[in-house]
Amino acid sequence: MSQDAQQTMTGTMDVPEADRLDEARLTEWMDANVEGFAGPLTLRKFKGGQSNPTYRVDTEHQSYVLRRKPFGKLLPSAHAVDREYRAMAALHPQGFPVPKPYGLCEDDDVIGSMFFIMGMADGRSLWNGTLPDYQPKDRGEIYAAMTDTLAHLHRFDPEAIGLGDHGKPGNYCERQISRWTKQYKLSETETIEKMDRMMAWLAETVPEQRGYSIVHGDYRIDNMIFHKSENHVIALLDWELSTLGDPIADLSYYLMSWITPPEGRNGIAGLDLKELGIPDIEQTIARYSQQSGITDIPDMDWYFAYNLFRMAAILQGIKKRVIDGTASSKHAKGMAERVPGLVEAGWQFALKAGIE
């Protein structure tokens, strides 16, 4: 059995005491709001999901996924499970690969925080971007599927599918820099001079936005479920950071895999991609451009610095929750320790892009 298949089958655990839910209240809510639901239910918690705790909900005839905000005090606008739900609810009827949305509960009194219920995507979770258990042909098809799915997302007219109010279409990177600078400062635990300088430089050098689309905001291989036996995406997950904005920012985040050293997750930098059957970064950009119709694609150094800053800010929020004792995943501490390395990597791309 492959490593990825093993992770799919062993990806849940008993619900820890701190994450227990009122199963009677949840059953009552699902009975009233989830079409076709029939209890009783059992709960297990997914081992990932350090941002928004995620549970597997099983009944005799069907399985669901519950995703909720963390308990306790949260940063403003963080953990937007309602945003996740609304994005999927708009995209699912369009045939875009997202789980089926069943219902959103905005009443904290049911289980202690806002949550939503979606369908279980029954397929493969691929956690390692090097795809060690696959042949070159399969690797090439999987990467092509990821690139095509991103291009498909960026072709939608947000207004036409009911997402015209999912964000402001203009000044996306400027708004993201402002947002994550504020979030970083709210969760700051120590002063990192290069982070401060990089945040100021990014705010002063934002490139002109070339268009707007729905952006996912966290587009990488471990946020997708692939078909069990075919190399295509059946579900793109984790829409918490989705909004309207610059598709180039989304593309550049996806391309981060090509500049990230292999770390057992999405990184593939420094490998013999031709031998592995994985397209290189230029081939990936060319395919994305052809599939999306977006042809004016700029140099990526500024965008790589921007994405590394953003990732550092997100992980700093996790670091603060580790310190406060509210982080959900057992992997959260390790992720939090990556902040200085992300800042240094971002600084190197900022130097290439012209920071002084």
Contacts in CASP RR format, 6 or more apart in sequence:
PFRMAT RR
TARGET T0000
AUTHOR 0000-0000-0000
METHOD contacts of the structure
MODEL  1
MSQDAQQTMTGTMDVPEADRLDEARLTEWMDANVEGFAGPLTLRKFKGGQ
SNPTYRVDTEHQSYVLRRKPFGKLLPSAHAVDREYRAMAALHPQGFPVPK
PYGLCEDDDVIGSMFFIMGMADGRSLWNGTLPDYQPKDRGEIYAAMTDTL
AHLHRFDPEAIGLGDHGKPGNYCERQISRWTKQYKLSETETIEKMDRMMA
WLAETVPEQRGYSIVHGDYRIDNMIFHKSENHVIALLDWELSTLGDPIAD
LSYYLMSWITPPEGRNGIAGLDLKELGIPDIEQTIARYSQQSGITDIPDM
DWYFAYNLFRMAAILQGIKKRVIDGTASSKHAKGMAERVPGLVEAGWQFA
LKAGIE
1 9 0 8 1.000
2 133 0 8 1.000
3 127 0 8 1.000
3 128 0 8 1.000
3 132 0 8 1.000
3 133 0 8 1.000
4 124 0 8 1.000
4 125 0 8 1.000
4 126 0 8 1.000
4 127 0 8 1.000
4 128 0 8 1.000
4 133 0 8 1.000
5 124 0 8 1.000
7 125 0 8 1.000
7 127 0 8 1.000
8 123 0 8 1.000
8 124 0 8 1.000
8 125 0 8 1.000
11 46 0 8 1.000
11 47 0 8 1.000
11 48 0 8 1.000
12 44 0 8 1.000
12 45 0 8 1.000
12 46 0 8 1.000
12 47 0 8 1.000
12 56 0 8 1.000
13 44 0 8 1.000
13 45 0 8 1.000
13 47 0 8 1.000
14 44 0 8 1.000
14 45 0 8 1.000
15 21 0 8 1.000
15 43 0 8 1.000
15 44 0 8 1.000
15 45 0 8 1.000
15 55 0 8 1.000
16 45 0 8 1.000
18 71 0 8 1.000
19 45 0 8 1.000
19 53 0 8 1.000
19 328 0 8 1.000
21 43 0 8 1.000
21 55 0 8 1.000
21 66 0 8 1.000
21 111 0 8 1.000
21 112 0 8 1.000
22 110 0 8 1.000
22 111 0 8 1.000
22 112 0 8 1.000
23 41 0 8 1.000
23 43 0 8 1.000
25 110 0 8 1.000
25 111 0 8 1.000
26 41 0 8 1.000
26 43 0 8 1.000
26 57 0 8 1.000
26 66 0 8 1.000
26 110 0 8 1.000
26 111 0 8 1.000
27 39 0 8 1.000
27 40 0 8 1.000
27 41 0 8 1.000
29 105 0 8 1.000
29 110 0 8 1.000
29 111 0 8 1.000
30 37 0 8 1.000
30 39 0 8 1.000
30 41 0 8 1.000
30 57 0 8 1.000
30 64 0 8 1.000
30 117 0 8 1.000
31 37 0 8 1.000
31 39 0 8 1.000
33 102 0 8 1.000
33 103 0 8 1.000
33 105 0 8 1.000
33 117 0 8 1.000
34 64 0 8 1.000
34 102 0 8 1.000
34 103 0 8 1.000
34 117 0 8 1.000
35 102 0 8 1.000
36 62 0 8 1.000
37 59 0 8 1.000
37 62 0 8 1.000
37 64 0 8 1.000
37 102 0 8 1.000
38 59 0 8 1.000
38 60 0 8 1.000
38 61 0 8 1.000
38 62 0 8 1.000
39 59 0 8 1.000
39 60 0 8 1.000
40 59 0 8 1.000
41 57 0 8 1.000
41 58 0 8 1.000
41 59 0 8 1.000
42 57 0 8 1.000
42 58 0 8 1.000
42 59 0 8 1.000
43 55 0 8 1.000
43 56 0 8 1.000
43 57 0 8 1.000
43 58 0 8 1.000
43 66 0 8 1.000
44 55 0 8 1.000
44 56 0 8 1.000
44 58 0 8 1.000
45 53 0 8 1.000
45 54 0 8 1.000
45 55 0 8 1.000
45 56 0 8 1.000
46 54 0 8 1.000
46 55 0 8 1.000
46 56 0 8 1.000
47 329 0 8 1.000
47 330 0 8 1.000
47 331 0 8 1.000
48 54 0 8 1.000
48 328 0 8 1.000
48 329 0 8 1.000
48 331 0 8 1.000
49 328 0 8 1.000
49 329 0 8 1.000
50 318 0 8 1.000
50 327 0 8 1.000
50 328 0 8 1.000
50 329 0 8 1.000
50 331 0 8 1.000
50 332 0 8 1.000
50 335 0 8 1.000
51 79 0 8 1.000
51 238 0 8 1.000
51 240 0 8 1.000
51 318 0 8 1.000
51 328 0 8 1.000
52 67 0 8 1.000
52 68 0 8 1.000
52 69 0 8 1.000
52 70 0 8 1.000
52 79 0 8 1.000
52 81 0 8 1.000
52 84 0 8 1.000
52 240 0 8 1.000
52 328 0 8 1.000
53 67 0 8 1.000
53 68 0 8 1.000
53 70 0 8 1.000
53 328 0 8 1.000
54 65 0 8 1.000
54 66 0 8 1.000
54 67 0 8 1.000
54 68 0 8 1.000
55 65 0 8 1.000
55 66 0 8 1.000
55 67 0 8 1.000
55 68 0 8 1.000
56 63 0 8 1.000
56 64 0 8 1.000
56 65 0 8 1.000
56 120 0 8 1.000
57 63 0 8 1.000
57 64 0 8 1.000
57 65 0 8 1.000
57 66 0 8 1.000
57 117 0 8 1.000
58 64 0 8 1.000
63 119 0 8 1.000
63 120 0 8 1.000
64 102 0 8 1.000
64 117 0 8 1.000
64 118 0 8 1.000
64 119 0 8 1.000
64 120 0 8 1.000
65 99 0 8 1.000
65 117 0 8 1.000
65 118 0 8 1.000
65 119 0 8 1.000
65 120 0 8 1.000
66 115 0 8 1.000
66 116 0 8 1.000
66 117 0 8 1.000
67 81 0 8 1.000
67 84 0 8 1.000
67 115 0 8 1.000
67 116 0 8 1.000
67 118 0 8 1.000
68 81 0 8 1.000
68 111 0 8 1.000
68 112 0 8 1.000
68 113 0 8 1.000
68 114 0 8 1.000
68 115 0 8 1.000
68 116 0 8 1.000
69 79 0 8 1.000
69 81 0 8 1.000
69 113 0 8 1.000
69 114 0 8 1.000
69 115 0 8 1.000
70 79 0 8 1.000
70 113 0 8 1.000
70 321 0 8 1.000
70 326 0 8 1.000
70 328 0 8 1.000
71 112 0 8 1.000
71 113 0 8 1.000
71 326 0 8 1.000
72 326 0 8 1.000
73 324 0 8 1.000
73 326 0 8 1.000
75 183 0 8 1.000
75 186 0 8 1.000
75 187 0 8 1.000
75 317 0 8 1.000
76 186 0 8 1.000
77 179 0 8 1.000
78 183 0 8 1.000
79 240 0 8 1.000
80 240 0 8 1.000
81 104 0 8 1.000
81 114 0 8 1.000
81 115 0 8 1.000
81 116 0 8 1.000
81 240 0 8 1.000
82 104 0 8 1.000
82 106 0 8 1.000
82 114 0 8 1.000
82 116 0 8 1.000
83 166 0 8 1.000
83 239 0 8 1.000
83 240 0 8 1.000
83 242 0 8 1.000
83 243 0 8 1.000
84 116 0 8 1.000
84 238 0 8 1.000
84 239 0 8 1.000
84 240 0 8 1.000
84 242 0 8 1.000
85 101 0 8 1.000
85 103 0 8 1.000
85 104 0 8 1.000
85 116 0 8 1.000
85 118 0 8 1.000
85 239 0 8 1.000
86 104 0 8 1.000
86 163 0 8 1.000
86 166 0 8 1.000
87 98 0 8 1.000
87 163 0 8 1.000
87 166 0 8 1.000
87 214 0 8 1.000
87 239 0 8 1.000
87 242 0 8 1.000
88 98 0 8 1.000
88 99 0 8 1.000
88 101 0 8 1.000
88 118 0 8 1.000
88 239 0 8 1.000
89 101 0 8 1.000
90 161 0 8 1.000
90 162 0 8 1.000
90 163 0 8 1.000
90 166 0 8 1.000
91 98 0 8 1.000
91 153 0 8 1.000
91 156 0 8 1.000
91 161 0 8 1.000
91 214 0 8 1.000
92 98 0 8 1.000
92 99 0 8 1.000
92 100 0 8 1.000
92 101 0 8 1.000
93 161 0 8 1.000
94 156 0 8 1.000
94 161 0 8 1.000
96 152 0 8 1.000
96 153 0 8 1.000
96 156 0 8 1.000
96 236 0 8 1.000
97 149 0 8 1.000
97 233 0 8 1.000
97 234 0 8 1.000
97 235 0 8 1.000
97 236 0 8 1.000
98 235 0 8 1.000
98 236 0 8 1.000
98 237 0 8 1.000
98 239 0 8 1.000
99 118 0 8 1.000
99 119 0 8 1.000
99 120 0 8 1.000
99 121 0 8 1.000
99 235 0 8 1.000
99 237 0 8 1.000
100 118 0 8 1.000
100 119 0 8 1.000
101 116 0 8 1.000
101 117 0 8 1.000
101 118 0 8 1.000
101 119 0 8 1.000
102 116 0 8 1.000
102 117 0 8 1.000
102 118 0 8 1.000
102 119 0 8 1.000
103 116 0 8 1.000
103 117 0 8 1.000
103 118 0 8 1.000
104 114 0 8 1.000
104 115 0 8 1.000
104 116 0 8 1.000
105 111 0 8 1.000
105 114 0 8 1.000
105 115 0 8 1.000
105 116 0 8 1.000
105 117 0 8 1.000
106 114 0 8 1.000
107 114 0 8 1.000
108 114 0 8 1.000
121 225 0 8 1.000
121 234 0 8 1.000
121 235 0 8 1.000
121 237 0 8 1.000
122 228 0 8 1.000
123 225 0 8 1.000
123 226 0 8 1.000
123 227 0 8 1.000
123 228 0 8 1.000
123 234 0 8 1.000
124 225 0 8 1.000
124 226 0 8 1.000
124 227 0 8 1.000
124 228 0 8 1.000
125 222 0 8 1.000
125 224 0 8 1.000
125 225 0 8 1.000
125 226 0 8 1.000
126 142 0 8 1.000
126 221 0 8 1.000
126 222 0 8 1.000
126 224 0 8 1.000
126 226 0 8 1.000
127 221 0 8 1.000
127 222 0 8 1.000
127 264 0 8 1.000
127 265 0 8 1.000
128 264 0 8 1.000
128 265 0 8 1.000
129 221 0 8 1.000
129 257 0 8 1.000
129 262 0 8 1.000
129 264 0 8 1.000
129 265 0 8 1.000
129 266 0 8 1.000
129 267 0 8 1.000
129 268 0 8 1.000
130 262 0 8 1.000
130 264 0 8 1.000
130 267 0 8 1.000
130 268 0 8 1.000
130 271 0 8 1.000
130 276 0 8 1.000
131 138 0 8 1.000
131 139 0 8 1.000
131 142 0 8 1.000
131 276 0 8 1.000
131 278 0 8 1.000
134 142 0 8 1.000
136 275 0 8 1.000
136 276 0 8 1.000
136 277 0 8 1.000
137 277 0 8 1.000
138 231 0 8 1.000
139 276 0 8 1.000
139 277 0 8 1.000
139 278 0 8 1.000
140 231 0 8 1.000
140 277 0 8 1.000
140 278 0 8 1.000
140 279 0 8 1.000
141 231 0 8 1.000
141 232 0 8 1.000
142 226 0 8 1.000
142 231 0 8 1.000
143 278 0 8 1.000
143 279 0 8 1.000
143 284 0 8 1.000
144 279 0 8 1.000
144 287 0 8 1.000
145 226 0 8 1.000
145 231 0 8 1.000
145 232 0 8 1.000
145 233 0 8 1.000
146 221 0 8 1.000
146 224 0 8 1.000
146 233 0 8 1.000
146 254 0 8 1.000
147 254 0 8 1.000
147 279 0 8 1.000
147 284 0 8 1.000
147 287 0 8 1.000
147 288 0 8 1.000
147 291 0 8 1.000
148 287 0 8 1.000
148 291 0 8 1.000
149 224 0 8 1.000
149 233 0 8 1.000
149 236 0 8 1.000
150 216 0 8 1.000
150 219 0 8 1.000
150 250 0 8 1.000
150 251 0 8 1.000
150 254 0 8 1.000
150 288 0 8 1.000
150 292 0 8 1.000
151 287 0 8 1.000
151 288 0 8 1.000
151 291 0 8 1.000
151 292 0 8 1.000
151 293 0 8 1.000
152 291 0 8 1.000
153 213 0 8 1.000
153 214 0 8 1.000
153 215 0 8 1.000
153 216 0 8 1.000
153 236 0 8 1.000
153 250 0 8 1.000
154 213 0 8 1.000
154 214 0 8 1.000
154 215 0 8 1.000
154 247 0 8 1.000
154 250 0 8 1.000
154 251 0 8 1.000
154 292 0 8 1.000
154 294 0 8 1.000
155 213 0 8 1.000
155 292 0 8 1.000
155 293 0 8 1.000
156 163 0 8 1.000
156 213 0 8 1.000
156 214 0 8 1.000
158 164 0 8 1.000
158 166 0 8 1.000
158 169 0 8 1.000
158 212 0 8 1.000
158 213 0 8 1.000
158 214 0 8 1.000
158 244 0 8 1.000
163 214 0 8 1.000
163 244 0 8 1.000
164 244 0 8 1.000
166 214 0 8 1.000
166 242 0 8 1.000
166 243 0 8 1.000
166 244 0 8 1.000
167 243 0 8 1.000
167 244 0 8 1.000
167 245 0 8 1.000
168 175 0 8 1.000
168 244 0 8 1.000
168 245 0 8 1.000
169 212 0 8 1.000
169 244 0 8 1.000
169 245 0 8 1.000
170 209 0 8 1.000
170 212 0 8 1.000
170 244 0 8 1.000
170 245 0 8 1.000
170 246 0 8 1.000
171 206 0 8 1.000
171 209 0 8 1.000
172 209 0 8 1.000
172 212 0 8 1.000
172 215 0 8 1.000
172 243 0 8 1.000
172 244 0 8 1.000
172 245 0 8 1.000
172 246 0 8 1.000
172 249 0 8 1.000
173 202 0 8 1.000
173 206 0 8 1.000
173 207 0 8 1.000
173 209 0 8 1.000
173 246 0 8 1.000
173 249 0 8 1.000
173 306 0 8 1.000
174 203 0 8 1.000
174 206 0 8 1.000
176 249 0 8 1.000
176 306 0 8 1.000
176 310 0 8 1.000
177 199 0 8 1.000
177 202 0 8 1.000
177 203 0 8 1.000
177 206 0 8 1.000
177 306 0 8 1.000
177 309 0 8 1.000
178 203 0 8 1.000
180 309 0 8 1.000
180 310 0 8 1.000
180 313 0 8 1.000
180 314 0 8 1.000
181 199 0 8 1.000
181 203 0 8 1.000
181 313 0 8 1.000
183 313 0 8 1.000
183 314 0 8 1.000
183 316 0 8 1.000
183 317 0 8 1.000
184 195 0 8 1.000
184 199 0 8 1.000
184 312 0 8 1.000
184 313 0 8 1.000
184 316 0 8 1.000
184 317 0 8 1.000
187 316 0 8 1.000
187 317 0 8 1.000
187 319 0 8 1.000
187 320 0 8 1.000
187 321 0 8 1.000
188 316 0 8 1.000
188 320 0 8 1.000
189 316 0 8 1.000
189 319 0 8 1.000
189 320 0 8 1.000
189 323 0 8 1.000
192 339 0 8 1.000
192 340 0 8 1.000
192 343 0 8 1.000
194 343 0 8 1.000
194 344 0 8 1.000
194 347 0 8 1.000
195 309 0 8 1.000
195 312 0 8 1.000
195 343 0 8 1.000
197 355 0 8 1.000
198 305 0 8 1.000
198 309 0 8 1.000
198 343 0 8 1.000
198 346 0 8 1.000
198 347 0 8 1.000
198 350 0 8 1.000
198 355 0 8 1.000
199 309 0 8 1.000
201 350 0 8 1.000
201 355 0 8 1.000
202 302 0 8 1.000
202 305 0 8 1.000
202 306 0 8 1.000
202 309 0 8 1.000
202 350 0 8 1.000
205 302 0 8 1.000
205 353 0 8 1.000
207 298 0 8 1.000
207 302 0 8 1.000
207 303 0 8 1.000
209 245 0 8 1.000
209 246 0 8 1.000
209 248 0 8 1.000
210 246 0 8 1.000
210 248 0 8 1.000
210 294 0 8 1.000
210 296 0 8 1.000
210 298 0 8 1.000
211 245 0 8 1.000
211 246 0 8 1.000
211 247 0 8 1.000
211 294 0 8 1.000
212 244 0 8 1.000
212 245 0 8 1.000
212 246 0 8 1.000
212 247 0 8 1.000
213 244 0 8 1.000
213 245 0 8 1.000
213 247 0 8 1.000
213 250 0 8 1.000
214 242 0 8 1.000
214 243 0 8 1.000
214 244 0 8 1.000
214 245 0 8 1.000
215 242 0 8 1.000
215 243 0 8 1.000
215 244 0 8 1.000
215 245 0 8 1.000
215 246 0 8 1.000
215 247 0 8 1.000
215 249 0 8 1.000
215 250 0 8 1.000
216 223 0 8 1.000
216 236 0 8 1.000
216 239 0 8 1.000
216 241 0 8 1.000
216 242 0 8 1.000
216 250 0 8 1.000
217 241 0 8 1.000
217 242 0 8 1.000
217 243 0 8 1.000
217 249 0 8 1.000
217 250 0 8 1.000
217 253 0 8 1.000
218 238 0 8 1.000
218 240 0 8 1.000
218 241 0 8 1.000
218 253 0 8 1.000
219 236 0 8 1.000
219 250 0 8 1.000
219 253 0 8 1.000
219 254 0 8 1.000
220 253 0 8 1.000
220 254 0 8 1.000
220 256 0 8 1.000
220 257 0 8 1.000
220 265 0 8 1.000
220 266 0 8 1.000
221 257 0 8 1.000
221 265 0 8 1.000
221 266 0 8 1.000
222 265 0 8 1.000
222 266 0 8 1.000
223 236 0 8 1.000
223 237 0 8 1.000
223 238 0 8 1.000
224 233 0 8 1.000
224 235 0 8 1.000
224 236 0 8 1.000
224 237 0 8 1.000
225 233 0 8 1.000
225 234 0 8 1.000
225 235 0 8 1.000
225 237 0 8 1.000
226 232 0 8 1.000
226 233 0 8 1.000
226 234 0 8 1.000
227 233 0 8 1.000
227 234 0 8 1.000
247 292 0 8 1.000
247 294 0 8 1.000
248 294 0 8 1.000
248 297 0 8 1.000
248 298 0 8 1.000
248 303 0 8 1.000
249 303 0 8 1.000
249 306 0 8 1.000
249 307 0 8 1.000
251 285 0 8 1.000
251 288 0 8 1.000
251 297 0 8 1.000
252 300 0 8 1.000
252 303 0 8 1.000
252 304 0 8 1.000
252 306 0 8 1.000
252 307 0 8 1.000
253 307 0 8 1.000
255 281 0 8 1.000
255 284 0 8 1.000
255 285 0 8 1.000
255 300 0 8 1.000
255 304 0 8 1.000
256 266 0 8 1.000
256 267 0 8 1.000
256 304 0 8 1.000
256 307 0 8 1.000
256 308 0 8 1.000
257 266 0 8 1.000
257 267 0 8 1.000
257 268 0 8 1.000
257 269 0 8 1.000
258 267 0 8 1.000
258 268 0 8 1.000
258 269 0 8 1.000
258 280 0 8 1.000
258 281 0 8 1.000
258 284 0 8 1.000
259 269 0 8 1.000
259 281 0 8 1.000
259 304 0 8 1.000
260 266 0 8 1.000
260 267 0 8 1.000
260 268 0 8 1.000
260 269 0 8 1.000
261 267 0 8 1.000
261 269 0 8 1.000
261 270 0 8 1.000
262 268 0 8 1.000
262 269 0 8 1.000
262 270 0 8 1.000
262 271 0 8 1.000
268 276 0 8 1.000
268 278 0 8 1.000
271 278 0 8 1.000
273 279 0 8 1.000
273 280 0 8 1.000
274 280 0 8 1.000
279 287 0 8 1.000
285 297 0 8 1.000
288 294 0 8 1.000
288 297 0 8 1.000
289 295 0 8 1.000
289 297 0 8 1.000
299 353 0 8 1.000
301 349 0 8 1.000
301 350 0 8 1.000
301 352 0 8 1.000
301 353 0 8 1.000
302 349 0 8 1.000
302 350 0 8 1.000
302 353 0 8 1.000
304 346 0 8 1.000
304 349 0 8 1.000
305 346 0 8 1.000
305 347 0 8 1.000
305 349 0 8 1.000
305 350 0 8 1.000
305 353 0 8 1.000
305 355 0 8 1.000
308 342 0 8 1.000
308 343 0 8 1.000
308 345 0 8 1.000
308 346 0 8 1.000
308 349 0 8 1.000
309 342 0 8 1.000
309 343 0 8 1.000
309 346 0 8 1.000
311 342 0 8 1.000
312 339 0 8 1.000
312 341 0 8 1.000
312 342 0 8 1.000
312 343 0 8 1.000
312 346 0 8 1.000
315 335 0 8 1.000
315 336 0 8 1.000
315 338 0 8 1.000
315 339 0 8 1.000
315 342 0 8 1.000
316 336 0 8 1.000
316 339 0 8 1.000
317 336 0 8 1.000
318 327 0 8 1.000
318 332 0 8 1.000
318 335 0 8 1.000
318 336 0 8 1.000
319 336 0 8 1.000
319 337 0 8 1.000
319 339 0 8 1.000
321 327 0 8 1.000
321 332 0 8 1.000
322 332 0 8 1.000
322 333 0 8 1.000
322 336 0 8 1.000
327 333 0 8 1.000
327 336 0 8 1.000
329 335 0 8 1.000
347 355 0 8 1.000
END
